[in-house]
Amino acid sequence: MKRNERLSAKDRRLLKETLKELNRQGRLQEEKLAKQHGSTSVYQHSINVAYLSLWLAGRLPLRTDRRALVRGALLHDYFLYDWHKKEQMPVWWRLSMA
């Protein structure tokens, strides 16, 4: 995003605090090992989605639960395997693709 499209201090703080919370509670850091698109990790992709979601929420005339928005964005691709490698996918997912 361009520099003039930054988040408010409040939204930046929310994103940072939510990342800390999810890192403490789960295995979010492991997303750094899985690739999402090209060379982008699932972790970075999820942060990008959260950032963009907050940015849009700040510009649209909608009431938004920002905490839920950030958590959903950060967890929307929460999986700890490389989805590009079929053998690493959970069995239930492979069966649904058959």
C-alpha positions as CSV (number, residue, x, y, z in Angstrom):
1,M,0.0,0.0,0.0
2,K,1.1,3.6,-0.5
3,R,2.3,5.6,2.4
4,N,-0.8,7.7,2.5
5,E,-3.0,4.6,2.9
6,R,-1.7,3.8,6.4
7,L,-3.7,2.6,9.3
8,S,-4.6,4.8,12.3
9,A,-2.5,4.4,15.4
10,K,-5.5,2.6,17.1
11,D,-5.8,0.1,14.2
12,R,-2.0,-0.5,14.1
13,R,-2.1,-1.2,17.9
14,L,-5.1,-3.6,17.5
15,L,-3.3,-5.5,14.8
16,K,-0.1,-5.8,16.9
17,E,-1.9,-6.8,20.0
18,T,-4.0,-9.4,18.2
19,L,-0.9,-10.9,16.6
20,K,0.7,-11.2,20.1
21,E,-2.4,-12.8,21.5
22,L,-2.7,-15.3,18.7
23,N,1.0,-16.1,18.8
24,R,0.7,-16.8,22.6
25,Q,-2.4,-18.9,22.3
26,G,-1.6,-21.1,19.3
27,R,0.8,-22.0,16.6
28,L,0.4,-19.0,14.3
29,Q,4.2,-18.6,14.0
30,E,4.3,-22.0,12.2
31,E,2.4,-20.3,9.3
32,K,5.8,-18.7,8.4
33,L,6.9,-22.1,7.2
34,A,4.0,-22.6,4.8
35,K,3.8,-20.8,1.4
36,Q,0.6,-19.2,0.3
37,H,1.4,-17.4,-3.0
38,G,4.8,-17.6,-4.6
39,S,7.3,-16.7,-2.0
40,T,4.8,-15.2,0.5
41,S,4.2,-17.2,3.6
42,V,0.7,-17.9,4.9
43,Y,1.7,-15.8,8.0
44,Q,2.6,-12.7,5.9
45,H,-0.5,-13.2,3.6
46,S,-2.7,-13.3,6.7
47,I,-1.2,-10.1,8.1
48,N,-1.7,-8.4,4.7
49,V,-5.4,-9.5,4.7
50,A,-5.8,-8.1,8.2
51,Y,-4.1,-4.8,7.3
52,L,-6.3,-4.4,4.1
53,S,-9.4,-5.3,6.1
54,L,-8.7,-2.6,8.7
55,W,-7.9,-0.1,6.0
56,L,-11.2,-0.8,4.2
57,A,-13.2,-0.8,7.4
58,G,-11.8,2.7,8.1
59,R,-13.0,4.0,4.8
60,L,-16.4,2.4,4.4
61,P,-19.4,3.8,6.2
62,L,-20.1,0.6,8.1
63,R,-20.1,-0.3,11.8
64,T,-17.4,-2.9,12.2
65,D,-16.2,-5.1,15.1
66,R,-12.6,-4.5,14.4
67,R,-11.3,-7.0,16.8
68,A,-13.4,-9.8,15.2
69,L,-12.3,-8.5,11.8
70,V,-8.6,-8.7,12.6
71,R,-8.9,-12.2,14.2
72,G,-10.9,-13.5,11.2
73,A,-8.4,-12.1,8.8
74,L,-5.4,-13.5,10.7
75,L,-7.0,-16.9,11.0
76,H,-8.8,-17.2,7.6
77,D,-6.0,-19.5,6.2
78,Y,-5.0,-21.1,9.5
79,F,-3.5,-24.4,8.4
80,L,-0.1,-25.8,9.2
81,Y,0.8,-27.7,6.1
82,D,1.9,-26.8,2.5
83,W,-1.4,-27.0,0.6
84,H,0.6,-27.1,-2.6
85,K,1.8,-30.7,-1.7
86,K,-1.2,-33.0,-1.8
87,E,0.5,-35.6,0.4
88,Q,0.8,-33.1,3.3
89,M,-3.0,-32.3,3.2
90,P,-5.2,-33.8,5.8
91,V,-6.9,-37.0,4.6
92,W,-10.4,-35.5,4.9
93,W,-9.4,-32.7,2.5
94,R,-7.8,-35.0,0.0
95,L,-10.9,-37.2,0.0
96,S,-13.1,-34.2,-0.7
97,M,-11.0,-33.4,-3.8
98,A,-11.3,-37.0,-5.2
